[in-house]
Amino acid sequence: AQKNNISPGVIYKTIKVKSEKVSGKEAADAKISFMGRRTLGELAKMDKINLERSLLFLQEKGVEATPQSQMREAASTLSITPYELFDMLKTLQ
Protein backbone atom coordinates (compact mmCIF):
# COMPACT_ATOMS: atom_id res chain seq x y z
CA ALA A 1 0.00 0.00 0.00
CA GLN A 2 2.76 2.45 0.90
CA LYS A 3 4.73 1.63 -2.22
CA ASN A 4 1.74 2.53 -4.44
CA ASN A 5 0.49 5.43 -2.29
CA ILE A 6 -2.83 3.68 -1.75
CA SER A 7 -4.46 3.19 1.60
CA PRO A 8 -4.99 -0.36 2.85
CA GLY A 9 -8.74 0.36 3.01
CA VAL A 10 -8.92 1.04 -0.72
CA ILE A 11 -7.05 -2.17 -1.48
CA TYR A 12 -9.35 -4.15 0.82
CA LYS A 13 -12.49 -2.73 -0.82
CA THR A 14 -11.14 -3.58 -4.28
CA ILE A 15 -10.41 -7.17 -3.27
CA LYS A 16 -13.75 -7.53 -1.49
CA VAL A 17 -15.76 -6.31 -4.50
CA LYS A 18 -13.97 -8.69 -6.87
CA SER A 19 -14.50 -11.67 -4.56
CA GLU A 20 -18.22 -10.88 -4.22
CA LYS A 21 -18.64 -11.08 -8.01
CA VAL A 22 -18.12 -14.85 -7.91
CA SER A 23 -21.52 -16.48 -7.54
CA GLY A 24 -22.19 -18.98 -4.77
CA LYS A 25 -22.40 -21.94 -7.17
CA GLU A 26 -19.13 -21.01 -8.89
CA ALA A 27 -17.40 -20.69 -5.52
CA ALA A 28 -18.77 -24.06 -4.40
CA ASP A 29 -17.62 -25.71 -7.63
CA ALA A 30 -14.15 -24.21 -7.23
CA LYS A 31 -13.94 -25.76 -3.74
CA ILE A 32 -14.39 -29.35 -4.88
CA SER A 33 -11.22 -30.95 -3.62
CA PHE A 34 -9.25 -33.70 -5.31
CA MET A 35 -11.11 -33.26 -8.60
CA GLY A 36 -8.73 -35.60 -10.41
CA ARG A 37 -9.46 -38.40 -7.96
CA ARG A 38 -13.23 -37.96 -8.08
CA THR A 39 -15.23 -40.40 -10.13
CA LEU A 40 -18.03 -39.41 -12.46
CA GLY A 41 -20.41 -41.27 -10.16
CA GLU A 42 -19.26 -39.28 -7.11
CA LEU A 43 -19.82 -35.98 -8.88
CA ALA A 44 -23.27 -37.14 -9.96
CA LYS A 45 -24.16 -38.09 -6.37
CA MET A 46 -23.06 -34.60 -5.33
CA ASP A 47 -25.50 -33.20 -7.95
CA LYS A 48 -22.63 -31.52 -9.77
CA ILE A 49 -23.06 -33.34 -13.11
CA ASN A 50 -25.70 -35.35 -14.94
CA LEU A 51 -24.17 -38.83 -15.13
CA GLU A 52 -26.04 -40.12 -18.19
CA ARG A 53 -25.39 -37.00 -20.26
CA SER A 54 -21.77 -36.88 -19.13
CA LEU A 55 -21.14 -40.50 -20.12
CA LEU A 56 -22.78 -39.90 -23.51
CA PHE A 57 -20.74 -36.72 -24.03
CA LEU A 58 -17.50 -38.54 -23.21
CA GLN A 59 -18.43 -41.47 -25.45
CA GLU A 60 -19.02 -39.03 -28.32
CA LYS A 61 -15.54 -37.61 -27.69
CA GLY A 62 -14.03 -41.12 -27.88
CA VAL A 63 -13.55 -41.62 -24.15
CA GLU A 64 -14.58 -44.99 -22.75
CA ALA A 65 -15.95 -43.92 -19.37
CA THR A 66 -18.04 -45.53 -16.66
CA PRO A 67 -19.45 -44.15 -13.39
CA GLN A 68 -16.26 -45.47 -11.74
CA SER A 69 -13.96 -43.56 -14.12
CA GLN A 70 -11.83 -40.93 -12.44
CA MET A 71 -11.92 -37.40 -13.78
CA ARG A 72 -8.13 -37.48 -14.21
CA GLU A 73 -8.35 -40.45 -16.58
CA ALA A 74 -11.11 -38.98 -18.72
CA ALA A 75 -9.49 -35.53 -18.83
CA SER A 76 -6.12 -37.02 -19.76
CA THR A 77 -7.66 -38.76 -22.75
CA LEU A 78 -8.94 -35.38 -23.93
CA SER A 79 -5.64 -33.61 -23.12
CA ILE A 80 -7.30 -31.24 -20.65
CA THR A 81 -7.30 -30.82 -16.87
CA PRO A 82 -9.92 -32.41 -14.62
CA TYR A 83 -11.29 -28.93 -13.80
CA GLU A 84 -11.65 -28.09 -17.50
CA LEU A 85 -13.54 -31.34 -18.01
CA PHE A 86 -15.73 -30.58 -15.01
CA ASP A 87 -16.58 -27.17 -16.48
CA MET A 88 -17.74 -28.93 -19.66
CA LEU A 89 -19.73 -31.64 -17.89
CA LYS A 90 -21.55 -29.34 -15.49
CA THR A 91 -23.12 -27.49 -18.43
CA LEU A 92 -24.86 -30.72 -19.52
CA GLN A 93 -27.30 -30.58 -16.60
Steps between C-alpha positions, in 0.01 A plus 500: 500500500776745590697418188201590278375790715168325554337451835447145625125572516482568127687179424270302730186642336635415154573141601166464678299622199679262263447202731128579534458480121552123510160337537433250777479204260827593328673532837363163612615335177847650540521345849455141386817340626697225331314544171738266319427220745123544488300256295220599267262314730615699805444830323155384392411405859610849604256640238787668318457318166236299317653152481313371194565812293862512613563138401336560161704818448824318582407207276441744213848642563651149481548450873397163640363607838291339771359638827819368665730691262713763668491853366879492457478203263224647286662845489837351407346326201372838382830677581334737747500542878238341725363848582464584130311175449281576800415841353384324182301229677318730740343685206326177391256514792 
